[in-house]
């Protein structure tokens, strides 16, 4: 854990979606496997398929096959929509953590590399939508994580400075975006990436379970 140099109270908690608020590991992997097998005739190793989770899907597909990227995206999204509600899972303790933050007056928003409407579907699957003032998706910005633009837009729309926010995410792209924006980068260790990858991406703080989040926010505001 790296020292937090922030001296302003935290007013907003920003969340990544996949691997942070909802468990989409099985959903993402199944959709990648299906799309690559159908379009390319083979499926790359799982490690390659999941390595770029956290950046927009079309970017990922261009890396896998520039020639077939558009078709890969189309087939992925079609399959993902069909199996979405079956394969998406709930992280135990999420609602309790959000309840506590809300009761203590903390404002919250989601910043994801998914399209906004798909993110909204994932949140509504577990009745999480009402906790968040807004959702920033990939269709809201020209640049995407690890660029800070999505986090800066969220802060702007919430009428706070980025250094009055923390960003909880499970990917190295989340950590890089948070650091670049001036938000506090908090690693969610229950997601798809290892502690080592997140530390290498300059995570400032780590949580092993989401129930620890309210206490982390209290401690940050206590030392401001």
C-alpha positions as CSV (number, residue, x, y, z in Angstrom):
1,X,0.0,0.0,0.0
2,X,1.3,3.4,-0.9
3,X,0.9,6.5,1.1
4,X,-2.1,8.7,0.2
5,X,-1.1,12.3,-0.2
6,X,-4.6,13.5,-0.5
7,X,-5.5,16.3,2.0
8,X,-9.1,16.9,0.9
9,X,-12.1,15.0,2.2
10,X,-13.5,12.2,-0.1
11,X,-16.9,13.2,-1.3
12,X,-17.5,10.6,-4.1
13,X,-16.7,7.0,-4.5
14,X,-16.3,5.9,-8.1
15,X,-16.6,2.3,-9.0
16,X,-15.5,0.1,-11.9
17,X,-18.2,-2.4,-12.8
18,X,-16.9,-5.8,-14.1
19,X,-14.9,-7.6,-11.4
20,X,-15.6,-4.9,-8.8
21,X,-19.4,-4.4,-8.4
22,X,-20.5,-7.6,-10.2
23,X,-18.7,-10.8,-11.0
24,X,-18.7,-11.1,-14.8
25,X,-15.6,-13.3,-15.2
26,X,-17.5,-16.4,-16.4
27,X,-19.7,-14.2,-18.6
28,X,-16.8,-12.4,-20.3
29,X,-14.7,-15.5,-20.8
30,X,-17.7,-17.5,-22.3
31,X,-18.5,-14.6,-24.6
32,X,-14.8,-14.3,-25.8
33,X,-14.6,-18.1,-26.3
34,X,-17.8,-18.2,-28.3
35,X,-17.0,-15.2,-30.5
36,X,-13.4,-16.2,-31.3
37,X,-14.3,-19.8,-32.0
38,X,-17.2,-18.8,-34.3
39,X,-15.4,-16.1,-36.2
40,X,-11.8,-17.3,-36.2
41,X,-12.3,-21.0,-35.9
42,X,-10.2,-21.2,-32.8
43,X,-10.1,-19.6,-29.3
44,X,-6.9,-18.1,-28.0
45,X,-5.7,-19.1,-24.5
46,X,-7.9,-17.8,-21.7
47,X,-5.0,-15.6,-20.3
48,X,-4.8,-13.7,-23.6
49,X,-8.6,-13.3,-23.8
50,X,-8.8,-11.8,-20.3
51,X,-5.6,-9.8,-20.2
52,X,-7.2,-6.6,-21.6
53,X,-10.5,-6.8,-19.7
54,X,-11.1,-3.2,-18.4
55,X,-10.7,-1.4,-21.8
56,X,-13.4,-1.2,-24.4
57,X,-14.3,-4.3,-26.3
58,X,-13.6,-3.1,-29.8
59,X,-10.0,-2.3,-28.7
60,X,-9.6,-5.8,-27.4
61,X,-10.9,-7.4,-30.6
62,X,-8.6,-5.3,-32.7
63,X,-5.6,-6.8,-30.8
64,X,-7.0,-10.4,-31.3
65,X,-7.7,-9.9,-35.0
66,X,-7.6,-6.5,-36.7
67,X,-9.2,-8.0,-39.8
68,X,-12.1,-9.5,-38.0
69,X,-12.6,-7.1,-35.1
70,X,-16.0,-5.8,-36.1
71,X,-17.4,-9.3,-36.6
72,X,-15.9,-10.4,-33.3
73,X,-17.5,-7.5,-31.5
74,X,-20.9,-8.3,-33.1
75,X,-20.9,-12.0,-32.2
76,X,-19.5,-11.4,-28.7
77,X,-22.3,-8.9,-28.0
78,X,-25.0,-11.1,-29.4
79,X,-23.9,-14.1,-27.3
80,X,-23.2,-12.0,-24.2
81,X,-26.8,-10.6,-24.3
82,X,-28.2,-14.1,-24.5
83,X,-26.3,-15.6,-21.5
84,X,-25.9,-12.3,-19.5
85,X,-28.4,-13.0,-16.7
86,X,-27.4,-16.6,-16.4
87,X,-23.7,-16.1,-16.0
88,X,-23.4,-12.8,-14.2
89,X,-22.9,-13.3,-10.5
90,X,-23.3,-11.2,-7.3
91,X,-20.3,-10.4,-5.1
92,X,-21.4,-11.1,-1.5
93,X,-21.4,-8.1,0.7
94,X,-21.8,-5.5,-2.1
95,X,-25.2,-4.3,-1.2
96,X,-24.3,-4.0,2.5
97,X,-21.2,-1.9,1.7
98,X,-23.2,0.4,-0.6
99,X,-26.0,0.7,2.1
100,X,-23.4,1.8,4.6
101,X,-21.8,4.3,2.3
102,X,-25.2,5.7,1.3
103,X,-26.3,6.0,5.0
104,X,-23.1,7.9,5.8
105,X,-23.8,10.4,3.0
106,X,-21.3,9.2,0.5
107,X,-22.1,9.9,-3.1
108,X,-21.4,7.2,-5.7
109,X,-21.0,6.7,-9.4
110,X,-19.9,4.0,-11.9
111,X,-17.2,4.5,-14.5
112,X,-16.9,1.5,-16.8
113,X,-15.5,0.6,-20.2
114,X,-18.7,-1.1,-21.1
115,X,-21.5,0.7,-23.0
116,X,-23.7,2.5,-20.6
117,X,-26.8,0.5,-21.4
118,X,-25.1,-2.8,-20.9
119,X,-23.6,-1.6,-17.5
120,X,-27.1,-0.5,-16.5
121,X,-28.4,-4.0,-17.2
122,X,-25.7,-5.5,-15.0
123,X,-26.5,-3.2,-12.1
124,X,-30.3,-3.8,-12.4
125,X,-29.8,-7.5,-12.3
126,X,-28.9,-7.2,-8.6
127,X,-30.9,-4.1,-7.8
128,X,-27.9,-1.9,-7.5
129,X,-28.9,0.9,-9.8
130,X,-30.4,3.2,-7.3
131,X,-27.2,3.6,-5.3
132,X,-25.5,5.5,-8.1
133,X,-26.0,9.1,-9.3
134,X,-24.7,8.4,-12.7
135,X,-23.0,5.8,-14.9
136,X,-20.2,6.7,-17.3
137,X,-19.8,4.2,-20.1
138,X,-17.6,3.9,-23.1
139,X,-20.1,5.7,-25.3
140,X,-19.8,8.8,-23.1
141,X,-16.1,9.7,-23.8
142,X,-13.8,9.8,-26.8
143,X,-10.9,8.4,-24.7
144,X,-11.1,5.4,-22.4
145,X,-9.2,3.8,-19.5
146,X,-6.3,3.9,-18.9
147,X,-6.8,7.5,-20.0
148,X,-8.3,9.6,-17.2
149,X,-11.0,11.2,-19.3
150,X,-13.9,9.0,-18.0
151,X,-13.0,9.6,-14.4
152,X,-12.6,13.3,-15.0
153,X,-16.0,13.4,-16.7
154,X,-17.6,11.7,-13.7
155,X,-16.0,14.1,-11.3
156,X,-17.2,17.1,-13.4
157,X,-20.7,15.8,-13.6
158,X,-20.7,15.2,-9.8
159,X,-19.4,18.8,-9.3
160,X,-16.3,17.7,-7.4
161,X,-12.6,17.7,-8.0
162,X,-11.0,14.4,-9.0
163,X,-8.9,14.6,-5.8
164,X,-12.1,14.4,-3.8
165,X,-12.8,10.9,-5.2
166,X,-11.5,7.4,-4.9
167,X,-11.8,4.9,-7.7
168,X,-12.2,1.3,-6.8
169,X,-11.4,-1.1,-9.6
170,X,-9.9,-4.6,-10.3
171,X,-7.8,-3.9,-13.4
172,X,-4.4,-2.3,-14.0
173,X,-6.2,0.1,-16.4
174,X,-8.4,1.3,-13.5
175,X,-5.3,2.0,-11.4
176,X,-3.6,3.9,-14.2
177,X,-6.7,5.9,-15.0
178,X,-7.2,6.9,-11.4
179,X,-3.6,7.9,-10.9
180,X,-3.7,10.0,-14.0
181,X,-6.9,11.7,-13.0
182,X,-5.8,12.5,-9.5
183,X,-8.2,10.2,-7.8
184,X,-7.1,7.7,-5.2
185,X,-6.5,4.3,-6.9
186,X,-7.9,1.5,-4.8
187,X,-7.4,-2.1,-5.9
188,X,-10.3,-4.6,-5.6
189,X,-8.5,-7.9,-5.1
190,X,-11.6,-10.0,-5.6
191,X,-11.6,-9.3,-9.4
192,X,-9.8,-10.8,-12.4
193,X,-6.3,-9.4,-11.9
194,X,-3.6,-10.3,-9.4
195,X,-2.3,-8.2,-6.6
196,X,1.0,-8.1,-8.4
197,X,-0.5,-6.7,-11.6
198,X,-2.4,-4.0,-9.6
199,X,0.6,-3.0,-7.6
200,X,2.7,-2.7,-10.7
201,X,0.0,-0.4,-12.1
202,X,0.6,1.9,-9.1
203,X,-2.4,1.0,-6.9
204,X,-2.3,3.2,-3.8
205,X,-4.5,1.0,-1.6
206,X,-5.9,-2.5,-1.6
207,X,-9.1,-4.1,-0.4
208,X,-9.5,-7.9,-0.1
209,X,-13.3,-7.6,0.1
210,X,-15.8,-4.9,-0.6
211,X,-17.1,-4.8,3.0
212,X,-13.8,-3.1,3.9
213,X,-14.7,-0.1,1.7
214,X,-16.7,2.0,4.1
215,X,-14.0,1.8,6.8
216,X,-11.4,2.8,4.2
217,X,-13.4,5.9,3.3
218,X,-13.8,6.8,7.0
219,X,-10.1,6.5,7.6
220,X,-9.2,8.6,4.6
221,X,-11.6,11.4,5.8
222,X,-10.3,11.1,9.3
223,X,-6.8,12.0,8.3
224,X,-7.8,14.9,6.0
